[in-house]
Structures are given as structure tokens and as C-alpha cells.
């Protein structure tokens, strides 16, 4: 049976190895080295004979090794279709496939957007990718690109039995809003509100795409909206998408309430679901049939690669517990009386050995999610 996965690979860059941090980082040493490299001409610098090829790397290779291990779990098989977020370019995905995944995927797709950090959404597949549609140049009434940072990337996958699986791969607007030195409290709140409204608008537009693409065949069409939505299931900004009868949050549908979280916010010591596989009625039926036949194949969330704060004297992972949230209030989002209450969860579950040796060798702050259909 085919399998589908989504994974935020977290700063997956393929480029010159700066000394102090990932590309786009601000420490002075990074900026100085960047200026030095740029003075030699256009990257890649080896063309100019100034820098050796070993300066060009898959950024954070230990993470990529662990990601490959995580993606093979729990059945020791890579997913047939892999949707990725936070990938720099198609060559990064192809390098990941060739060097870390054994060349498992024949087909790859990524279209560069306008994200200032150069992170995009992409797709690897063992099955042919057909009928591609990008939305990076779509403009709203105000003339601004709605998906200017990260695409809503549409693609049809030709399945072995001749059927087509339609995917809409997303990485919605981030919640992170930097408070500048001169920002007043009201200025900062306004920026937070704007970021939320951008995510709300993106979610609504994705649902509009679904309505239009599959009009008249909602019951039989195989489709999924997948990716990092950067918000919790009970967020008001995702409400239209979450409440639609055209899509089902299959992770939440098939796993208990305390066990569908996919993301660890280390600084807040919180976990939540912000990574999604939202499926059509027909695809849900197939997934549920698989789970009924083999409960071991319920939608899988691989958490063994998650980081932690440290090991204590007893070699126990700290923190011992985290807070699970289904809704998050902030400067622009008031508390919700109807939200599912937060809960405390055990955080000392098994990790990969390399993560235990050094928590910085984690896979990502997101968990890969895999479903079978």
C-alpha cells in the first residue's frame, strides 16, 4: 500500500559553510565571512579557485542522517511520497535523496518562492508527479502575493493502479514576529495581528482551491492538504480549514487527544500539533481501512529525534514533562473558553542514541508524520 509523509526539515540548506551559524544568521563573524566570499564573485566560489569544495555542504548533516532514520520508522520503509518544508532548493532535496535516502525517489519538485530565508516547500516521490500548479505569483485585491513566502504547491501524483492523488503542500505564515527595538507595545501587537491574518487568509484560500479543484467529485477524489500550518488545531486562524467537511485532520481522527502533537516549542516547554495531513473523504476511508486491517499502521508521528534541554545526573531527559496545548493565546489572540484545556505529558520517551549523546543532533523541532493508504 502507498504511504505519504510530511516533514518540516528545519533549515535544510545546501550552500557555503559559514562559520558561526545557518545561512541568514546575524552574528558578526557570519557577516564578515559572507562579505569575504562575496568579494570573490558569485557563489559557488570554487569557480574562482579561492575556496575548496569542502566549504559546500548539506547544512547540519547530522540532522539529515537522523532525519533519514526517522523517515524509515516505524516500518523500516521510506514513505512513497514525501512532502518537505524549510528546504532551500530542489538540489538540496535531490542531494538528501541521493546521499541520505539511497536514491529512493525518482521524482522531485520544488519551485523557488520569495521567502527571505530561501526556505520553500517541496516534494519527493517514487511515483510520477503530474499537473503541477504554483501559487507564488497569485496576488490578492491589494496587489500583494498571498503565498509570497512559501508556496501552496499543487501536484498530482500518478499512483500505480492508475488513480491520481492530488496534494496541496503548504507552510503557512509563521507565528514568530520579532519585536524591534523601537516597537511600541501597540506596534508589536499590530504586527502579530497581521501575521495571524495572513495565515487566516492563506488557510481560507487553500480551502477555496480544494472547493474549486474537486467540485462535483468531493466524495470520490483522492486529495490531501499537508504541511506545516504554524498553528494549533483550535486556532481561530485555521478555523475555516479545520471545520470544513471537505477535509479531515487524519492525525487527530486516528490518534487519542493526548497523542497527536507533532511539534516541540523548546523555549516555552510546550508541544502541539502544527503539522497536518488533511484528507478527503475518499482518502480517509482508505486510511481507516488500513488501520482497521493493521492497527500498527495508524498515522505515525516519529518523536525519537526530538531535542530536550539536557540529561540530569541520573541521565534522565529534562524536562520530565511538557505542556500539551490545543490553542495558544497571545498579544492578539484572547483566551478561548471553549478550547481543550492544556495537559501535562511525559517527555522522557526513547530518543535516538545520537540525540542522547548531544541534543543538538536532533532531527528537527517538528516530527515526521506518515500515513498509509
C-alpha positions in Angstrom: 0.0 0.0 0.0 1.3 3.6 -0.7 2.5 5.8 2.1 2.5 9.6 2.4 4.6 11.7 4.8 5.1 15.4 5.7 8.1 16.8 7.5 9.5 20.2 8.3 13.2 19.6 7.8 14.2 22.7 9.7 16.7 25.0 8.0 17.7 22.5 5.3 20.3 24.4 3.3 22.8 23.4 0.7 25.4 26.1 0.3 28.6 27.6 1.5 29.5 26.7 5.1 29.5 29.9 7.1 31.5 29.7 10.4 29.0 30.7 13.1 25.5 29.7 12.1 23.0 28.8 9.4 22.6 31.0 6.4 20.8 34.1 7.3 22.2 34.2 10.8 23.3 37.6 12.1 26.5 37.1 14.2 29.3 39.4 13.1 31.6 36.6 12.1 29.0 35.2 9.7 28.6 38.6 8.1 32.3 39.1 7.8 32.8 35.8 6.1 29.9 36.3 3.8 31.4 39.6 2.7 34.8 37.9 2.1 33.2 35.2 0.0 31.0 37.6 -1.9 34.1 39.7 -2.8 35.4 36.8 -4.8 32.4 36.8 -7.1 29.2 34.9 -7.5 28.8 31.7 -5.5 29.7 28.9 -5.8 33.2 30.3 -5.0 35.2 27.2 -6.2 34.7 28.6 -9.7 37.2 31.2 -8.7 39.7 28.8 -7.2 39.5 30.6 -3.9 37.6 28.1 -1.7 37.7 24.3 -1.8 34.6 22.1 -2.4 34.6 21.1 1.2 33.2 24.5 2.1 29.9 23.5 0.4 27.8 21.2 2.5 24.3 19.9 3.3 23.8 22.2 6.3 23.8 20.3 9.5 24.5 16.8 8.0 24.0 15.0 11.4 20.3 16.2 11.3 19.9 14.8 7.8 21.3 11.4 8.8 18.9 11.3 11.7 16.0 12.5 9.5 16.6 9.6 7.1 16.4 7.2 10.1 13.2 8.9 11.4 11.5 8.8 8.0 12.0 5.0 7.8 10.1 4.4 11.0 8.1 2.6 12.1 8.1 0.0 9.3 11.7 0.4 8.1 10.5 1.8 4.8 10.8 5.3 3.4 7.4 6.9 2.5 6.5 6.6 -1.1 5.6 10.3 -1.2 7.5 12.8 1.0 6.3 16.4 1.4 9.0 18.7 2.8 9.1 22.2 4.3 12.0 24.5 5.0 14.1 23.3 2.1 16.3 25.7 0.3 16.1 24.4 -3.3 15.4 21.3 -5.4 19.1 20.4 -5.4 19.1 20.2 -1.6 16.2 17.7 -1.8 18.0 15.7 -4.5 21.2 15.7 -2.5 19.2 14.5 0.5 17.7 11.8 -1.6 21.0 10.6 -3.1 23.3 10.9 -0.1 21.0 10.0 2.8 18.0 8.1 1.3 19.8 5.8 -1.1 18.3 7.4 -4.2 14.9 6.1 -3.1 12.9 8.8 -5.0 12.9 9.2 -8.8 10.8 12.3 -8.9 11.4 15.7 -7.2 9.6 19.1 -7.3 10.3 22.5 -5.7 9.6 25.9 -7.0 11.5 28.8 -5.5 9.4 31.4 -3.8 10.1 34.8 -2.2 10.9 33.7 1.4 13.8 36.0 2.6 15.5 32.9 4.2 15.2 31.0 1.0 13.1 28.2 2.5 10.5 26.5 0.4 8.1 23.6 0.2 9.0 20.6 -2.0 8.0 17.1 -2.9 9.8 13.7 -3.4 8.0 10.8 -4.9 8.6 7.3 -6.2 5.5 7.8 -8.4 5.3 10.2 -11.3 4.5 13.8 -10.5 1.9 15.3 -12.8 0.0 18.6 -13.4 2.0 21.0 -11.3 0.4 24.3 -10.1 2.2 27.0 -8.2 0.7 30.0 -6.3 3.8 32.1 -5.6 2.7 34.7 -8.1 -1.0 34.8 -7.1 -2.0 38.3 -6.0 -4.9 39.5 -3.8 -7.0 42.6 -4.2 -4.4 44.7 -2.5 -1.8 43.6 -5.1 0.2 41.6 -2.6 1.2 38.0 -3.0 -0.7 35.8 -0.6 1.8 32.9 -0.8 4.9 35.1 -1.4 7.0 33.5 1.4 6.1 29.8 0.9 4.1 28.3 -1.9 0.9 26.4 -1.8 2.3 23.8 -4.2 -0.2 21.7 -6.0 0.8 18.4 -7.7 -1.0 15.3 -8.9 0.7 12.0 -8.2 0.1 9.1 -10.6 -0.5 6.1 -8.4 0.4 2.5 -9.5 -3.2 1.4 -10.1 -3.8 4.4 -12.4 -5.5 6.6 -9.8 -4.4 10.1 -9.0 -3.6 11.6 -5.6 -3.8 15.4 -5.5 -1.6 17.2 -3.0 -1.5 20.8 -1.8 1.8 21.2 0.1 1.9 24.2 2.5 4.0 26.0 5.0 1.7 28.8 6.3 2.7 32.1 7.8 4.8 31.7 10.9 3.7 32.9 14.3 7.1 34.3 15.0 7.2 38.1 14.9 10.3 39.8 16.0 9.9 42.8 18.3 12.2 45.5 17.1 14.0 47.9 19.4 11.8 50.8 18.6 8.4 48.9 18.6 5.8 50.1 21.0 3.5 47.5 22.5 0.7 48.6 20.2 3.0 48.4 17.2 4.1 44.9 18.1 0.6 43.8 18.7 -0.4 45.1 15.2 2.5 43.1 13.7 1.3 40.0 15.5 -2.3 40.5 14.3 -1.1 41.0 10.8 0.8 37.7 10.8 -2.2 35.9 12.1 -4.5 37.4 9.5 -2.0 36.4 6.8 -2.2 32.8 8.0 -6.0 33.0 8.2 -6.2 34.3 4.6 -3.8 31.6 3.4 -5.9 28.9 5.1 -9.1 30.2 3.6 -7.5 30.4 0.1 -6.3 26.8 0.4 -9.8 25.7 1.2 -11.1 27.7 -1.8 -8.6 25.8 -4.0 -10.0 22.5 -2.7 -13.6 23.5 -3.4 -12.8 24.6 -6.9 -10.5 21.7 -7.9 -12.8 18.9 -6.8 -16.2 20.5 -7.3 -18.7 17.7 -8.0 -16.4 14.9 -7.0 -15.7 15.6 -3.4 -16.8 12.1 -2.3 -14.5 10.1 -4.7 -11.5 12.3 -5.2 -8.2 11.4 -3.5 -6.6 14.6 -2.2 -4.8 15.9 0.8 -3.7 19.3 2.2 -0.4 18.7 4.0 2.4 20.5 5.7 3.3 22.9 8.5 0.4 25.2 9.2 2.2 27.0 12.0 -0.8 26.9 14.3 -2.8 24.7 16.6 -6.0 22.7 15.6 -8.2 25.0 17.7 -6.8 28.3 16.5 -9.3 30.8 15.2 -7.0 31.5 12.3 -7.2 27.9 11.0 -10.9 27.5 11.8 -12.3 27.5 8.2 -9.8 24.8 7.2 -10.3 22.7 10.3 -14.1 22.9 10.3 -14.6 22.2 6.7 -16.5 19.0 5.8 -14.2 18.6 2.8 -11.2 17.8 4.9 -10.4 15.7 7.9 -7.4 16.1 10.2 -6.5 12.4 10.0 -3.9 12.5 12.8 -6.4 13.8 15.2 -9.1 11.4 13.8 -7.0 8.3 14.3 -5.0 9.1 17.5 -6.1 9.9 21.0 -6.2 13.6 22.1 -3.0 13.5 24.1 -1.1 11.8 21.3 -1.4 13.8 18.1 1.1 16.5 18.8 3.9 17.0 16.2 6.0 20.0 17.4 8.1 20.9 20.4 8.5 24.6 21.4 11.6 24.3 23.5 11.7 27.8 24.9 8.1 27.5 26.1 8.3 23.8 27.0 5.1 23.2 25.0 4.0 20.6 22.5 1.2 20.9 20.0 0.1 19.9 16.6 1.1 22.3 13.9 1.9 19.7 11.2 -1.1 18.3 9.3 -2.3 15.7 6.9 -5.8 16.9 6.0 -7.5 14.4 3.8 -10.6 14.0 1.5 -13.5 11.6 2.3 -12.2 9.0 -0.1 -8.7 9.1 1.2 -9.9 9.0 4.8 -11.8 5.8 4.0 -8.7 4.2 2.7 -6.6 5.2 5.7 -9.2 3.9 8.1 -9.4 0.7 6.2 -5.6 0.2 6.5 -5.8 1.0 10.3 -8.6 -1.5 10.7 -6.7 -4.2 9.0 -3.4 -3.4 10.7 -3.6 -1.1 13.8 0.2 -0.7 13.7 -0.3 1.4 10.6 -2.3 4.2 12.3 -0.9 7.6 11.3 2.6 7.6 12.7 4.4 10.6 14.4 8.1 9.9 14.9 9.3 11.6 18.0 12.6 9.8 18.7 14.6 12.7 17.1 13.2 15.5 19.2 15.6 17.5 21.3 15.4 18.2 25.0 17.2 20.6 27.5 19.8 18.2 29.0 20.4 15.0 30.8 20.4 15.3 34.6 22.8 13.5 37.0 20.7 10.3 36.6 20.9 10.5 32.8 17.2 11.4 32.7 16.0 13.6 29.9 15.0 17.1 31.1 12.3 18.4 31.2 10.5 15.4 32.6 7.2 16.9 31.4 5.9 19.3 28.8 2.6 21.1 28.4 0.3 20.0 25.6 -1.7 22.8 24.1 -4.5 22.7 21.5 -5.0 26.5 21.5 -2.5 29.3 22.1 -3.4 32.8 23.2 -1.0 35.7 22.6 -0.9 39.5 22.3 -3.5 39.4 19.6 -5.5 36.3 20.4 -7.7 36.3 23.6 -8.3 33.2 25.6 -10.9 30.8 24.4 -13.5 29.4 26.8 -14.2 26.5 24.5 -10.6 25.4 24.0 -9.5 22.0 25.1 -7.6 22.5 28.4 -3.8 22.1 28.4 -2.4 18.8 29.8 0.9 17.6 31.2 2.7 14.9 29.2 5.7 12.7 29.9 8.7 13.9 27.9 11.2 11.2 28.8 10.3 8.8 26.0 13.0 7.0 23.9 15.3 9.0 21.7 17.8 8.1 19.0 21.2 7.4 20.6 22.9 10.3 18.7 20.3 12.7 20.2 21.1 11.4 23.7 24.8 11.9 23.1 24.1 15.6 22.1 20.7 17.1 22.0 21.8 19.5 19.2 21.9 16.5 16.9 18.1 16.4 16.9 16.1 15.7 13.7 14.0 18.9 13.9 11.6 20.7 16.3 9.0 19.0 14.1 8.2 15.3 13.9 7.8 13.5 10.6 4.3 12.3 10.1 3.5 9.2 8.0 0.2 7.7 6.8 -0.6 4.7 4.8 -3.5 4.4 2.3 
